Amino acid sequence: MASLLIAVIYLAFVSLGLPDSLLGSAWPTMQVAFGVPSSYAGYVSMTISAMTILSALLSPKLIKKLPTSWIVIGSTALTVAGLLGFSCAARYWMLFLFAIPYGLGAGSVDASLNHYVASHYSSSVMNFLHCFYGLGAVISPNVMALALKYARWNEGYRWTAYLQMGILAVCILSLPLWKRGQGRNAQESEGSAGIGETLKVPGVVLTLISFFAYCAGEATCFLWTSSYFAGTRQGMSAELIASFGSLIFGGLMLGRLISGFISNRLGDRRLIRIGVAVELAGIALIFLPLKGYVVAAIGFLIAGTGMGPIYPAIQHMAPANFGKKYSAAAIGLQMASAYVGSTFMPMIFGRLQHAVGIGIMPLYLTVFAVLNIAMLEWAYRRIGRVKNYA
């Protein structure tokens, strides 16, 4: 029964990844259909992320009041509504309306499942969990590429919604599997701290800044990778450009798959350091001023591989770094901080690339990779001082 529950949790993370990569892969075509500038993707992305921030901030209360299974079911249903809404959008402004359920469906389920797995399973399980997020995020750009080849971008959203409906059905059928684990989770959640109290814990704020920086770079890749190739390389078909939206997600999935086998041996902190080094190596390849797209494509794949273990490792460290009393609120805050980065930084990059050109993207990614690791190393020192003093 326990292994079946893990399988359902993994499937729920596939559903989390499915919506995240669609806008970036479809936008070069959607932009033309709606007759708006390229930078307007940032406003839609910002709206989705703003709703996700709200959902993540509500997650500590939801975790206390609702079983994890019902948070998963309700959130997945919201993303289905958002995807179907996007598939029916005939005007640009309609995207903002359907971005509300699209974004609300992500934050709480992400935080609740991360808290559940961080509290009860190893770093290896956490990395495999986020690997399945990458699987979902790789699938949907290729669904969109098929839709662009054989139908329209609208069908890419509709076909992805059908996949999400299938996952929702499995989650509903799996309700009996959750009963035992949720009883244990509810007992641990009763004495958990609130957001205000958790913010005072040493190292929490620095971790939030680090998470902001990580997701700023990750979300910029999610949204603008396809546009980067469209703007810097010539002679590529619309289907090929759309499929390149999956490069970063493929890298994330690969990085988390590898980390799942080695994380228990290396530990979360060492894994993060190695990940950032690999990410910077990938960005260096994107920097190279070459005419073809192959080296840049490899660069995005390597950068994504380096990014892979960072997100799950930071989440998995929360109970060890801050204690189980603060872990639920800490993870919720980390999710909110992550989505602040996801909300504003891709939009700011959209304005920046509109002014100076999309070729600035590798430099933009470098800044956030360095900020990410610098804040984490500072947080480790603060946490270490408190534990040594205690």
N, C-alpha and C positions, 0 to 999 in steps of 0.2 A: 504493500500500500504506500509506503514511504517513497519508493522509487517512482511509483505512478504519480505521486504528488509533485515530485521534482520535475518529471516530464511535463506536467501541466504548467508549472511555473516557467519552465524553459519556453514552452509554447506561448505563454503570455508575453514573454520578452520578445519573441518573434513579432507579435502584434504591436509592440511598442515601436519596433524598428520600421515596420511597413510604411507608416505615414510620413516619417521624418525626412526621407530622401526624395519624395515625389516632386515637391515644389522646385527644388534646384534642378532636377533632371528635365522637368517639363517647361521651365520658365523661358528658355530661348524661343520656344514655339508659342507659349501662352502670351508672351510679350507682344509678338506680332499680331496675334488674334485679337488682343484687347486694344492694340494701338497705343501702348504706354511705353515710357522709357525703361531701359534695363534696370535702373536703380529702384523702380517701384516694387520689385520683388521684396526688398528689405522691409517695406511697410507691412506687407502681408505676413512675412516671417515674424516681425515684431509683434503683431497682434496675436498670432498663435502662441508665441513665447510668453507674452504678458498673461494670457489665460493659464498657461502652464505654471507660471510663477504663483499666481493666485491659488491654483490647485495644490501646489507643493507646500505653500504656507499653511494651508488648511489641513495638510496630511497628519500632523501630530494629533489633532483633535479627532480626525476621522479614524486613525489607528486605535484610539482609545474607545471610540463608540461603535465602530463597525467591524465585522469580521473581514479579514484580508480578502477572502473569496468574493465578497460582495463589492468591495472596492474595485477589484479586478473586473468583475462583470459590468458594473456601472460605467467604469472608465472606458472599457472596450466598446460598449454600446454608444458612448458619446463620440468616439473616433469614427465609428461606422457612419453616424449621422453627418459628421464633418466631411468625410470622404464623399458620400453621396451628394452632399450639398455642393462641393467643389465640382463634381462631375456635371452638375446641372447649371453651373454659373455661366450666364450669357454676357454679363457685364463685369468690369473690374471691381466695382464697389460690392458686388455680391460675395466676393471672396472674403471680405471682412466679416460679413454676417456669419458665414459658415466656419470662419476661423475660430469662433467662440467655442463650439463643442469640440472642434479639432484639437484645440489647445488644452481645454479643461480635462480631456480624456487622458492626458499624459502624466501630469505632475503627481497626483495622489497615488496612482498605481505604481509609478516608478519608485517613489519614496517608500511606500508600504512594503513592496517586494524586496527592495534593497535592505530595509530594516529587518525584515523577516530572515533573509538569507545571511546577513552580516551577524545576526544574533545567534543563529543556530547551525551554520555551516562553515566550512573552511574557505580560505582564500581561493583554492582551486575551484570549488563549486561556484563562487562569485564570478570568477573569470569565465567559466563555461557559460554561466547565466548571461553575461554581457556579450559573449560570443554569439548567442542566439539572437540578441538584439541586432548585431551586425548582419546575421543571416537575413532577418526581415528587411533591413535597410539595403541589402544587396539585391534582394528579389524585386523590390518595387521599381527601381530605375529600369530594370530589364523588362518589367511589365509595361512601363511607360514607353520604352523603346519599341516594343511590339505594337503598342497602340498607335504610335506615331507612324509606323510602317504600314499597318493594315487598316487603321481607322483614324481616330483623332485623339488629341490629348485628353479630352473628357473621358474617353473610354478607359484610359489608363487609371484614372481615379476610380471609375466604376468597377473595374475588374479587381482593383486592390480592395475595394469595399467588400466585394464578394468573398475574398480570402479572409478578411477580417470577420465577416459573419460566420464563417466556418469555425474560426478560432473561438468566437463568442459562444457558439453552440457547445464546443468541447468544454469550455470553462463552466457553463451551466450544468452540463452532465457530470462534471467532476465535483460538485458541491459536497457529496458525502466524504470525499477524500480529505477535506480540510478540517473536519470537526475536531480530530485529536490534536493537531498542531495548533489550531486557533485557540483552544482552551489554554494551552501553555503560553501562547503569545499574549492573550488577554491578561493573564496574571502578571506578567512582566511589565505590561504597559500601564498598570494601575498606578505605580509609584514613579512614573517617568516625569522628568522636569519639563517646564514650559519653555517657550522660545526666549523670553526675556532673561530667565535665569541661565539658560544655556549660553547665551551670548557673552556672559561674564567669565566663562571657563577659559583658562589660558590656552591659546592656540586655536580656538574655534574661529575667531575673526580672520586670522591669517589663512586658515584652511579655506574659508569662504572666498577670500581674494584669489587664492590659487585655483579654486574650482571655477570662479568667474573667468580667469585667464585661459584655463584649459578649454572651457566650452566656447569662449570667444573664437579661438582658433578652429576648433572642431566644427562649430556651426557655420563659420565663414566658408570652410571647405564644403560642408553640406550644400550650401546655397549657391556658391559661386564657381565650383570646379568646372561644371559644364560651360558656363559663361566664359571662364578663363580660356578654355580651348577654343571657343567660338571667337574670342577677341584677339587671340595671339597666334593662332594657327590657321592656315588657309587650306581650302579644298576638302574639308571634312563634311560628311553628310549629317543631316539633322539627327538621324538615328544613332550614328556613332557618337556624336556630341552628347546626346542624352544618356547613352550607355556609360559614358565616362563619369557620370554622376555617381556611379557605384564604386569607383576606384577607392575613394576614401573609406567607404563602408566595407569593401572587401579587405582592405588593410586592417581595419578595426577588428573584423572577424578573425583574420589570420593571427593578429597579435594576441587576441584573447584566447584563441585556441592553443597557441604555443604556451601562453602564460598559465593556462589551466593545468598543464603538465609539470611546470617548473615552479609555480608560485609558492607552494608549501615549502620547497627547499630554499628558495632565494629570500623569501619574505617580501612584504608589501613595499617597504621603503626602497630596497635595492632594485626591485622590479620597476618602480617608478623612475628611478635614476637612469636605468638602462633604456627604458621606453623613451624618455625625453631625448637621450643621445641619438637613438635611432630616428626619432621624429626630425631632429635637426639635420641629420644626414640626408633624409628624404627631401627636406626643403632646399638643401644645397643643390640637389639634382634639378629641382624645378627652376632654380636661379640661373642655370646654365643657358646662355643665349643661343640655343640651337633651333634650326628651322623645323625639323620634324617634331612629331608629337610623342614618339616612343619614350624618350628619356624622361620627359616631363610626366608622362603617364606612370612610369616606373617610380618616379619621385613621389607622386601622390600616394601610390600604393605603399611605398616604404614609410612615408610620413604617417599614414593611417595605421600601419603595423606598430610603429612606435607609440602612437596615441593609445593603442588598444588596451594595455593594462592599467593606464593611469586612472581612469574613471572608476572602475571596479575596485582598484586597490585603495583609493582614498575612502570610498564608501565602506569597504571591509574593515579599515583601520578604526572607524568611529567608536565602536564599543571599547577597543583596547586603548585608544588615545584618551577618550573622555569618560568612559565608564558607561554601563548599561542604563543608568539613570538618565543620562543626557543623550544617549545615542539616537533615540527616535527623533528628538527635536533637532539634534545636530545634523542628521541625515536630511530632514526636511529643509533645514536652512541651507545645507549644501546644494540641495536640488534647486531651491529658489535662487541662490546665488549663481548657480550654473545657468539657469534660464534667463537671468539678467544679462549674462554674457551672450547667450544665444539670441536675446531680444535685440539688444542695441548694437553690438559689434558688427554683425553682418549688414545692418542698415547703415552704420557709419562707413563701413567699407564700400557699400554701394555708392554713397555720396563721394567718397574719396576716389574710387575708380572712375566715376563719371567725370571728375575734375582732372585727374592726372593719368588715367588709363589703368586697365585691369592688370597690366604687367607688374604693378606694385604689390600684388598678392603675396609672393614669397616673403618679402620684407615684413609685411603685416603679420604673417604667421610666425615669423621668427621672434618678434617682439613679445607675443603672448606665450610662446613656448618658454622663453627665458624668464618671464614674470611668473609663470606657473611653478617652475622648479625653485626659483628664489624664495617665493613665499612659503612653499612647503618646507624647505630646509630651515627657514626661520621658525616655522611652527614646531618642527621637531625639537629645536633647541629650547623653546618655551615650555613645551610639554615635559622634556627631560629634566629641566630645572625644577619644575614643580614636583615631579615624582621623586627626584633625588632629595629634595627638601623634606618631603613627606616621610 
